Amino acid sequence: MKKLLFIDCCIRGEASRTRKLAEAFLSALPEEYDAEWLDLGTADLHPLDRARYFAREKLLDEGKLSDPLFDHAKDLAGADLVLVATPFWDMGIPAMLKTYFENVSIAGITFSCDEKGNYEGLCKAERMVLLTTRGMDIPDGSEMEQATPYLRAICKFFGIGALEVVSAWGMDTEPPAEAEKRLHFAAENAKELAKSL
Ligand SMILES: Cc1cc2nc3c(=O)[nH]c(=O)nc-3n(C[C@H](O)[C@H](O)[C@H](O)COP(=O)(O)O)c2cc1C
């Protein structure tokens, strides 16, 4: 079996349009994948405030990579395929998703760095799939769209070969029938992508 890590940042849960794209993707995924679901809407993850930062540095200085604090990083590093489903918030990703990446950016697990400052990604996955919906009329590639460039940089940093994006936009600005049509089209694209894996 191959492992799919599903990083679910669909904060609105059942009401989420983006979650529908994820459901379409998962429904068409080849059976060889075993999906592990990480729901960021309920996950016990925190940004690095001062106390958390120094506590983490201490563990790293002591080489204690076996600490449960690093379990999420290990799950990411060992996944064969990474699925991120997230709405577009404030021209980028929700803070919970940024918090997730802050928590899994761990030298020795998701990336390495030698004495000369050369970085190398340590994640096994050959690709990350990003499923997203945007409220405004912001197409892929727009300079207003800062979620995809961030995730592309993360992939490069962690050694994940490619980022595939399926998106729908204008969800809150188009008439409901048009928004529904775009969402349906994106769901079909998500299914096709899953089948091709
Ligand atoms: C807190 C918040 C911030 C948002 N910021 C943006 C934004 O900056 N640009 C945009 O196009 N849409 C924005 N939206 C709209 C969402 O991207 C849009 O409604 C999306 O389809 C929601 O996805 P969901 O149904 O999966 O929650 C925002 C929505 C919320 C709740």
The ligand as an SDF file (V2000), in Angstrom:
LIG
                    3D

 31 33  0  0  0  0  0  0  0  0999 V2000
  -11.7430   34.2920    6.6610 C   0  0  0  0  0  0  0  0  0  0  0  0
  -11.9670   34.2980    5.1710 C   0  0  0  0  0  0  0  0  0  0  0  0
  -11.0830   34.9690    4.3550 C   0  0  0  0  0  0  0  0  0  0  0  0
  -11.2780   34.9820    2.9780 C   0  0  0  0  0  0  0  0  0  0  0  0
  -10.3890   35.6610    2.1880 N   0  0  0  0  0  0  0  0  0  0  0  0
  -10.5600   35.6490    0.8370 C   0  0  0  0  0  0  0  0  0  0  0  0
   -9.6550   36.3450   -0.0030 C   0  0  0  0  0  0  0  0  0  0  0  0
   -8.7060   36.9710    0.4270 O   0  0  0  0  0  0  0  0  0  0  0  0
   -9.8540   36.2720   -1.3430 N   0  0  0  0  0  0  0  0  0  0  0  0
  -10.8850   35.5490   -1.9000 C   0  0  0  0  0  0  0  0  0  0  0  0
  -10.9960   35.4760   -3.1270 O   0  0  0  0  0  0  0  0  0  0  0  0
  -11.7680   34.9090   -1.1070 N   0  0  0  0  0  0  0  0  0  0  0  0
  -11.6280   34.9310    0.2360 C   0  0  0  0  0  0  0  0  0  0  0  0
  -12.5220   34.2600    1.0370 N   0  0  0  0  0  0  0  0  0  0  0  0
  -13.6100   33.5150    0.4110 C   0  0  0  0  0  0  0  0  0  0  0  0
  -13.2650   32.0290    0.2570 C   0  0  0  0  0  0  0  0  0  0  0  0
  -12.0670   31.8550   -0.4620 O   0  0  0  0  0  0  0  0  0  0  0  0
  -14.3730   31.2900   -0.5060 C   0  0  0  0  0  0  0  0  0  0  0  0
  -15.6360   31.5060    0.0570 O   0  0  0  0  0  0  0  0  0  0  0  0
  -14.0640   29.7980   -0.5600 C   0  0  0  0  0  0  0  0  0  0  0  0
  -14.8390   29.1660   -1.5450 O   0  0  0  0  0  0  0  0  0  0  0  0
  -14.3440   29.1690    0.8020 C   0  0  0  0  0  0  0  0  0  0  0  0
  -14.0240   27.8380    0.7330 O   0  0  0  0  0  0  0  0  0  0  0  0
  -14.7780   26.7660    1.6550 P   0  0  0  0  0  0  0  0  0  0  0  0
  -16.2240   26.7200    1.1750 O   0  0  0  0  0  0  0  0  0  0  0  0
  -14.0650   25.4970    1.3800 O   0  0  0  0  0  0  0  0  0  0  0  0
  -14.6930   27.2280    3.0570 O   0  0  0  0  0  0  0  0  0  0  0  0
  -12.3640   34.2820    2.4080 C   0  0  0  0  0  0  0  0  0  0  0  0
  -13.2550   33.6000    3.2560 C   0  0  0  0  0  0  0  0  0  0  0  0
  -13.0630   33.6190    4.6140 C   0  0  0  0  0  0  0  0  0  0  0  0
  -14.0360   32.8750    5.5050 C   0  0  0  0  0  0  0  0  0  0  0  0
  1  2  1  0
  2  3  1  0
  2 30  2  0
  3  4  2  0
  4  5  1  0
  4 28  1  0
  5  6  2  0
  6  7  1  0
  6 13  1  0
  7  8  2  0
  7  9  1  0
  9 10  1  0
 10 11  2  0
 10 12  1  0
 12 13  2  0
 13 14  1  0
 14 15  1  0
 14 28  1  0
 15 16  1  0
 16 17  1  0
 16 18  1  0
 18 19  1  0
 18 20  1  0
 20 21  1  0
 20 22  1  0
 22 23  1  0
 23 24  1  0
 24 25  2  0
 24 26  1  0
 24 27  1  0
 28 29  2  0
 29 30  1  0
 30 31  1  0
M  END
$$$$
